[in-house]
Amino acid sequence: MNSQKKFSLEHHVKTFLLDAFTQSKLANPKLVVAFSGGLDSTVLLQIFSKINKTLPFQLSAHHVHHGLSKNAGKWLDFCQQTCLCLNVPFTLSKVNINKNSGLGVEATAREARYKALLSTDAQFVCLAHHQDDQAETLLLQLARGAGVKGLAGMPIINGKLMRPLLHVPRSHLKAYAKQHQLTWIEDESNADTTFDRNFIRHEILPKLEKKYPAIKHTISRSAQHMSDANELLDELALIDAIKAGFDANKKSTVGLRSLNLSGLNLSALKNLSENRVNNCLRWWLAQNGLQMPSATQLQQISQQLFHAKSDANIELKVSESLTLKRCQNRAYLVQKMPPNPPIDWLWQGEAEIVLPNQSRLTFSKIMGEGLSLRKIENASLRIQFREGGERFKPDLNRPRRSLKVILQNHEMPPWQREQLPLIFMNDTLVVIPNIGVDASLQAGNDEMGLVVNWI
């Protein structure tokens, strides 16, 4: 009991924030508290409000209105009133939960909540998860047969998400709320043990605590050990992915970008052990915000990528917007794109043009490279998408060649070819962005040229 009295929740949170600001090199960052109105988030918001008087950061609170409870309107009113009393800016998201999504109400609501919170204009979204939550998460993951990543539980900082109370038992939060006479709301669904987390909270953990009083602390410690192990696995995955052509400075998702070092070279991965291949694939999928595949799903992915016939059309849906494909013995995550609308745009000297598919063309003047500005001085350049049958002359001493063959020789995947913008002068194809310039119009070493890139 004495140790609890000596513990200062406000000091703990302030020290946490100071360390986070130092590591992120942010001065006066924007922090938004995910504010449900329950005990945990009420305590966190109260502490942040007090700390904000001496520690500079821009504080706001955001409430996600699911509409699942008949009391949701009352909770919204409570949150608004609390923020008004604390003089904390308040924002709101209303989300619709698809109860028939197949993920279950818990998972669907959680996904919608995180999506709404992450869309806020803030450097950090601050969540009130505590040590008890971490213990529940680990037990849930054990029940689901999770691997190391799942058993690592919730990270204390993960991108924009920040959990300042993760190592603090909920009893400390209750004591703080009582000491400061705080009021909060109680979500009636928290007592419903048909939900997995509530079943563990009300039925499993209390029994474990009777036998092992420090169980929540020790489970949290185990999660930290798993987190350390997961970091090592991530480091190994990055080493293997880089050897397979992953560019750590670019997103690995291939919609329209990263044309040269995109995807993973399957030949490089094939020589690794099965465990290392699976570890690398899991990590690669996670880089694109995808949920971890089950062991069965991962086995299917690996089987298709490494053992399907070389001419097989590999196309595995891994999310609503991403498909896993294979081309030229490389694995790609391809973003679903609508068909290109026909365009016929005149270049008028812009440094950058955003295309309908949200890719961009950039135009730079560089000595000795690209289109000779002298040779195109009085000509008009038009931008069009591929229509088929185009031909191109990359070499003065050779005849024009089919654009299709040129793109195949450059190992450009078919889905990128479909989105490729082209530069014409009159009816002649003069620039294939990122690939080449018509031989008769190339800038000499002493000429200023126009370089067109597609990104």
KEVOFI-176216 format. One line per 5 residues: number of its first residue (from 1); their letters; for each residue x negated, z, y of C-alpha. Coordinates in nm, 2 decimals, m for minus. Each point is the difference from the previous one (the first is absolute). Example, Ala and Ser with C-alpha at 12.3 -4.5 7.8 and 13.67 -1.06 7.14 Angstrom:
1	AS	m1.23/0.78/m0.45 | m0.14/m0.07/0.34
REM end
This chain:
1	MNSQK	0.00/0.00/0.00 | m0.29/0.07/0.24 | m0.15/m0.34/m0.06 | 0.33/m0.15/0.11 | 0.01/0.20/0.32
6	KFSLE	m0.36/m0.11/0.08 | 0.09/m0.36/m0.05 | 0.10/m0.18/0.32 | 0.21/m0.31/m0.06 | m0.04/m0.12/0.36
11	HHVKT	m0.38/0.04/m0.03 | 0.00/m0.19/m0.33 | 0.19/m0.29/0.14 | m0.20/m0.01/0.32 | m0.33/m0.01/m0.19
16	FLLDA	0.15/m0.27/m0.22 | 0.09/m0.22/0.30 | m0.33/0.05/0.17 | m0.18/m0.12/m0.32 | 0.24/m0.30/m0.03
21	FTQSK	m0.04/m0.10/0.36 | m0.38/0.02/m0.03 | m0.02/m0.20/m0.32 | 0.24/m0.27/0.14 | m0.18/0.00/0.33
26	LANPK	0.34/0.01/0.18 | 0.05/0.16/0.34 | 0.35/0.11/0.09 | 0.16/m0.17/m0.30 | 0.37/m0.06/m0.06
31	LVVAF	0.14/0.23/m0.26 | 0.35/m0.02/m0.13 | 0.14/0.28/m0.22 | 0.24/m0.11/m0.27 | 0.28/0.24/0.09
36	SGGLD	0.28/0.06/m0.25 | 0.11/0.33/0.15 | m0.08/0.19/m0.32 | m0.23/0.31/m0.01 | m0.32/m0.18/m0.06
41	STVLL	0.02/m0.27/0.27 | 0.15/0.25/0.25 | m0.30/0.23/m0.04 | m0.24/m0.30/0.03 | 0.17/m0.12/0.32
46	QIFSK	0.00/0.35/0.15 | m0.37/0.04/m0.07 | m0.09/m0.35/0.13 | 0.20/0.08/0.32 | m0.20/0.32/0.06
51	INKTL	m0.34/m0.16/m0.08 | 0.08/m0.29/0.23 | m0.04/0.23/0.29 | m0.37/0.04/m0.06 | m0.09/m0.30/m0.21
56	PFQLS	0.07/m0.35/0.15 | 0.21/m0.23/m0.20 | 0.33/m0.19/0.06 | 0.27/0.17/m0.21 | 0.34/m0.13/m0.10
61	AHHVH	0.24/0.06/m0.29 | 0.18/m0.26/m0.21 | 0.31/0.06/m0.21 | 0.11/m0.23/m0.28 | 0.38/m0.01/m0.04
66	HGLSK	0.08/m0.09/m0.36 | 0.37/0.06/0.02 | 0.01/0.13/m0.36 | 0.15/0.34/0.09 | 0.32/0.07/0.18
71	NAGKW	m0.21/0.24/0.22 | m0.25/m0.27/0.11 | 0.16/m0.02/0.35 | m0.04/0.38/0.04 | m0.36/m0.02/m0.10
76	LDFCQ	m0.06/m0.28/0.25 | 0.16/0.22/0.28 | m0.22/0.30/m0.10 | m0.32/m0.21/0.01 | 0.08/m0.14/0.34
81	QTCLC	0.08/0.34/0.14 | m0.31/0.15/m0.15 | m0.22/m0.27/0.16 | 0.18/0.05/0.33 | m0.08/0.37/0.00
86	LNVPF	m0.36/m0.07/m0.08 | m0.02/m0.28/0.25 | m0.12/m0.24/m0.28 | 0.10/m0.37/0.02 | 0.24/m0.08/m0.28
91	TLSKV	0.06/m0.34/m0.18 | 0.23/m0.09/m0.28 | 0.03/m0.25/m0.28 | 0.32/m0.07/m0.19 | m0.06/m0.14/m0.35
96	NINKN	0.24/m0.13/m0.26 | m0.07/0.12/m0.36 | 0.08/m0.25/m0.28 | 0.11/0.24/m0.28 | m0.01/m0.29/m0.24
101	SGLGV	m0.36/m0.10/0.06 | m0.10/0.11/m0.35 | m0.26/0.23/0.15 | 0.23/0.30/0.02 | 0.13/0.17/0.32
106	EATAR	m0.31/0.22/0.04 | m0.25/m0.28/m0.02 | 0.21/m0.24/0.21 | 0.05/0.26/0.28 | m0.36/0.09/0.00
111	EARYK	m0.11/m0.37/0.02 | 0.24/m0.06/0.29 | m0.12/0.32/0.18 | m0.36/m0.09/m0.02 | 0.06/m0.35/0.11
116	ALLST	0.19/0.13/0.31 | m0.27/0.26/0.08 | m0.29/m0.24/m0.04 | 0.17/m0.24/0.24 | m0.03/0.25/0.28
121	DAQFV	m0.25/m0.05/0.28 | m0.24/0.28/m0.09 | m0.36/0.03/m0.12 | 0.12/0.27/m0.25 | 0.33/0.08/m0.16
126	CLAHH	m0.01/0.38/m0.08 | 0.18/0.12/m0.31 | 0.08/0.36/m0.09 | m0.09/m0.01/m0.36 | m0.16/0.32/m0.13
131	QDDQA	m0.17/0.14/m0.30 | 0.33/0.05/m0.19 | 0.09/m0.36/0.06 | m0.34/m0.11/m0.14 | 0.05/0.21/m0.32
136	ETLLL	0.35/m0.16/m0.05 | m0.15/m0.34/0.05 | m0.27/0.05/m0.26 | 0.25/0.13/m0.26 | 0.23/m0.30/0.08
141	QLARG	m0.29/m0.24/m0.06 | m0.10/0.18/m0.32 | 0.36/m0.04/m0.13 | m0.02/m0.37/0.08 | m0.34/m0.05/m0.18
146	AGVKG	m0.19/m0.09/0.32 | m0.37/m0.08/0.01 | m0.27/0.15/0.22 | 0.14/m0.16/0.32 | 0.35/0.15/m0.06
151	LAGMP	m0.14/0.34/m0.10 | m0.21/0.01/0.32 | 0.33/0.09/0.17 | 0.06/m0.05/0.37 | m0.32/m0.06/0.21
156	IINGK	m0.04/0.22/0.30 | m0.06/m0.31/0.22 | 0.09/m0.35/m0.12 | m0.01/m0.27/0.27 | 0.25/0.10/0.26
161	LMRPL	0.14/0.28/m0.21 | m0.13/0.36/0.06 | 0.10/0.32/m0.18 | m0.15/0.30/0.19 | 0.18/0.26/m0.22
166	LHVPR	m0.09/m0.15/m0.34 | m0.23/0.29/m0.10 | 0.24/0.27/0.14 | 0.25/0.17/m0.23 | 0.36/m0.01/0.11
171	SHLKA	0.02/0.38/0.02 | m0.23/m0.03/0.31 | 0.25/m0.24/0.16 | 0.29/0.24/m0.08 | m0.19/0.29/0.15
176	YAKQH	m0.08/m0.20/0.32 | 0.36/m0.10/0.04 | 0.12/0.36/m0.04 | m0.26/0.13/0.24 | 0.10/m0.25/0.27
181	QLTWI	0.37/0.02/m0.07 | 0.04/m0.37/m0.07 | 0.32/m0.16/m0.11 | 0.02/m0.30/m0.23 | 0.25/m0.19/m0.21
186	EDESN	0.04/0.01/m0.38 | 0.05/m0.33/m0.18 | 0.26/0.08/m0.27 | m0.15/m0.27/m0.23 | m0.32/0.21/m0.03
191	ADTTF	0.20/0.22/m0.25 | 0.11/m0.29/m0.21 | m0.22/0.02/m0.32 | 0.11/m0.35/m0.12 | m0.27/m0.12/0.24
196	DRNFI	m0.34/0.02/m0.17 | m0.19/0.18/0.27 | 0.27/0.26/0.04 | 0.00/0.06/m0.38 | m0.37/0.07/0.01
201	RHEIL	0.03/0.21/0.31 | 0.29/0.22/m0.12 | m0.03/m0.01/m0.38 | m0.37/m0.06/m0.10 | m0.22/0.15/0.27
206	PKLEK	0.17/0.34/0.01 | m0.05/0.04/m0.38 | m0.37/m0.10/0.03 | m0.05/0.24/0.29 | 0.12/0.29/m0.21
211	KYPAI	m0.28/m0.06/m0.25 | m0.25/m0.14/0.24 | 0.05/0.14/0.35 | m0.26/m0.22/0.16 | 0.13/m0.32/m0.16
216	KHTIS	0.08/m0.19/0.32 | m0.35/0.07/0.14 | m0.17/m0.10/m0.33 | 0.21/m0.32/m0.03 | m0.08/m0.09/0.35
221	RSAQH	m0.37/0.05/m0.08 | 0.04/m0.23/m0.30 | 0.15/m0.26/0.22 | m0.31/0.02/0.22 | m0.23/m0.05/m0.30
226	MSDAN	0.21/m0.31/m0.09 | m0.02/m0.12/0.35 | m0.38/0.03/m0.01 | m0.01/m0.20/m0.33 | 0.24/m0.26/0.15
231	ELLDE	m0.24/m0.05/0.29 | m0.28/m0.07/m0.25 | 0.22/m0.25/m0.18 | 0.09/m0.17/0.33 | m0.37/m0.03/0.08
236	LALID	m0.07/m0.16/m0.33 | 0.29/m0.23/0.04 | m0.13/m0.11/0.34 | m0.34/m0.08/m0.15 | 0.16/m0.21/m0.28
241	AIKAG	0.24/m0.17/0.24 | m0.28/m0.10/0.24 | m0.19/m0.15/m0.29 | 0.32/m0.19/m0.08 | 0.01/m0.15/0.35
246	FDANK	0.22/0.26/0.18 | m0.08/0.00/0.37 | 0.02/0.37/0.12 | 0.03/m0.12/0.36 | 0.32/m0.20/m0.07
251	KSTVG	0.34/0.07/m0.15 | 0.00/m0.10/m0.36 | 0.36/m0.13/0.02 | 0.00/m0.38/0.02 | 0.28/m0.12/0.20
256	LRSLN	m0.17/m0.25/0.22 | m0.33/0.18/0.08 | m0.34/0.08/m0.16 | m0.04/m0.36/m0.12 | m0.36/0.04/m0.13
261	LSGLN	m0.04/0.34/m0.16 | 0.36/0.07/m0.09 | 0.13/0.14/m0.33 | m0.22/0.11/m0.29 | m0.23/m0.20/m0.21
266	LSALK	0.12/0.05/m0.36 | m0.32/m0.12/m0.15 | m0.19/0.29/0.17 | 0.26/0.25/m0.12 | 0.01/m0.13/m0.36
271	NLSEN	m0.34/0.14/m0.08 | 0.11/0.36/0.09 | 0.15/0.25/m0.24 | 0.38/0.01/m0.03 | 0.01/0.33/0.18
276	RVNNC	m0.20/m0.13/0.30 | 0.21/m0.32/0.02 | 0.32/0.21/0.00 | m0.15/0.23/0.26 | m0.09/m0.29/0.22
281	LRWWL	0.34/m0.17/m0.03 | 0.18/0.33/0.08 | m0.22/0.05/0.31 | 0.05/m0.36/0.11 | 0.38/0.03/m0.02
286	AQNGL	m0.01/0.33/0.19 | m0.19/m0.16/0.28 | 0.31/m0.21/0.06 | 0.23/0.31/0.01 | 0.14/m0.08/m0.35
291	QMPSA	0.13/0.27/m0.24 | m0.23/0.07/m0.29 | 0.10/m0.21/m0.30 | 0.08/0.18/m0.33 | m0.24/m0.04/m0.29
296	TQLQQ	0.24/m0.26/m0.15 | 0.02/m0.20/0.33 | m0.38/0.02/0.04 | m0.05/m0.13/m0.35 | 0.23/m0.29/0.07
301	ISQQL	m0.18/m0.08/0.32 | m0.34/0.01/m0.17 | 0.12/m0.21/m0.29 | 0.14/m0.27/0.23 | m0.31/m0.01/0.22
306	FHAKS	m0.27/0.00/m0.26 | 0.16/m0.16/m0.31 | 0.27/m0.25/0.11 | m0.10/m0.37/m0.04 | m0.21/m0.13/0.29
311	DANIE	0.27/m0.23/0.12 | 0.28/0.26/m0.04 | 0.20/0.07/0.32 | m0.04/0.38/0.04 | 0.26/0.15/0.23
316	LKVSE	0.08/0.37/m0.03 | 0.22/0.17/0.25 | m0.16/0.33/0.11 | 0.22/0.08/0.30 | 0.29/m0.14/0.20
321	SLTLK	m0.25/m0.21/0.21 | m0.31/m0.04/m0.22 | m0.07/m0.20/m0.31 | m0.31/0.01/m0.21 | m0.14/m0.34/m0.07
326	RCQNR	m0.31/m0.16/m0.16 | m0.18/m0.31/0.12 | m0.35/m0.13/m0.08 | m0.06/0.32/m0.21 | 0.07/0.22/0.30
331	AYLVQ	0.28/0.25/0.04 | 0.20/0.00/0.32 | 0.28/0.21/0.15 | 0.22/m0.26/0.18 | 0.25/0.09/0.27
336	KMPPN	0.33/m0.18/m0.04 | 0.03/m0.26/0.28 | 0.30/m0.21/0.10 | m0.04/m0.38/0.00 | m0.17/m0.13/0.31
341	PPIDW	0.23/m0.15/0.26 | m0.12/m0.35/0.12 | m0.21/0.02/0.31 | m0.17/m0.25/0.23 | m0.17/0.20/0.27
346	LWQGE	m0.24/m0.13/0.26 | m0.31/0.20/0.06 | m0.02/0.07/0.38 | m0.33/0.19/0.02 | 0.12/0.34/m0.15
351	AEIVL	m0.26/0.23/m0.14 | 0.25/0.11/m0.27 | 0.33/m0.12/m0.14 | 0.23/0.20/m0.22 | 0.17/m0.21/m0.26
356	PNQSR	0.35/0.05/m0.14 | m0.15/0.16/m0.32 | m0.17/0.26/0.23 | m0.35/m0.14/m0.08 | m0.21/m0.10/0.30
361	LTFSK	m0.22/m0.29/0.11 | m0.29/0.09/0.22 | m0.19/m0.25/0.22 | m0.36/0.07/0.11 | m0.25/m0.21/0.18
366	IMGEG	m0.34/0.01/m0.17 | m0.31/m0.21/0.05 | m0.07/m0.25/m0.28 | 0.30/0.10/m0.22 | 0.36/m0.13/m0.05
371	LSLRK	0.17/m0.29/0.17 | m0.21/m0.17/0.27 | 0.18/0.08/0.33 | m0.15/m0.32/0.14 | 0.16/m0.22/m0.26
376	IENAS	0.34/0.16/0.03 | 0.00/0.03/0.38 | 0.30/m0.23/0.06 | 0.17/0.05/m0.33 | 0.29/0.23/m0.10
381	LRIQF	m0.03/0.25/m0.29 | 0.31/0.07/m0.21 | 0.06/0.28/m0.24 | 0.21/m0.06/m0.31 | 0.05/0.15/m0.34
386	REGGE	m0.08/m0.20/m0.32 | 0.25/m0.26/m0.10 | m0.19/m0.15/m0.29 | m0.21/m0.32/m0.03 | m0.24/0.10/0.28
391	RFKPD	m0.36/m0.14/m0.02 | m0.32/0.12/0.17 | m0.35/m0.14/0.06 | m0.26/0.28/m0.03 | m0.30/m0.23/m0.03
396	LNRPR	m0.08/m0.32/0.19 | m0.15/m0.17/m0.30 | 0.30/0.06/m0.23 | 0.36/m0.11/0.01 | 0.29/0.22/0.10
401	RSLKV	0.10/0.25/m0.27 | 0.33/0.15/m0.10 | 0.06/0.33/0.18 | 0.14/0.14/m0.33 | m0.34/m0.06/m0.17
406	ILQNH	m0.20/0.14/0.29 | 0.21/0.33/m0.01 | m0.04/0.02/m0.37 | m0.38/m0.04/0.03 | 0.00/0.28/0.25
411	EMPPW	0.20/0.21/m0.25 | 0.27/0.07/0.24 | 0.30/0.15/m0.19 | 0.32/m0.21/m0.01 | 0.20/0.25/0.20
416	QREQL	m0.25/m0.02/0.29 | 0.00/m0.37/m0.01 | 0.37/0.00/0.05 | m0.04/0.21/0.32 | m0.31/m0.19/0.13
421	PLIFM	0.03/m0.14/0.36 | m0.18/m0.32/0.08 | m0.14/m0.16/0.32 | 0.08/m0.37/0.06 | m0.12/m0.24/0.28
426	NDTLV	0.26/m0.27/0.02 | 0.08/m0.05/m0.37 | m0.35/0.09/m0.13 | m0.07/0.33/m0.16 | m0.31/0.12/0.19
431	VIPNI	m0.03/0.38/m0.08 | 0.07/0.20/m0.31 | m0.03/0.35/0.14 | m0.28/0.21/m0.17 | m0.10/m0.30/m0.21
436	GVDAS	m0.12/m0.30/0.21 | 0.02/m0.26/0.28 | 0.04/m0.38/m0.03 | m0.36/m0.14/m0.03 | 0.04/m0.24/0.29
441	LQAGN	0.10/0.27/0.24 | m0.24/0.28/m0.09 | m0.20/0.15/0.30 | m0.37/m0.08/0.01 | m0.26/0.27/0.03
446	DEMGL	m0.01/m0.04/0.38 | 0.38/m0.04/0.05 | 0.26/0.27/0.07 | 0.25/0.01/m0.28 | 0.35/0.14/m0.07
451	VVNWI	0.01/0.23/m0.31 | 0.34/0.06/m0.15 | 0.05/0.30/m0.24 | 0.31/0.11/m0.19 | 0.05/0.37/m0.05
REM end
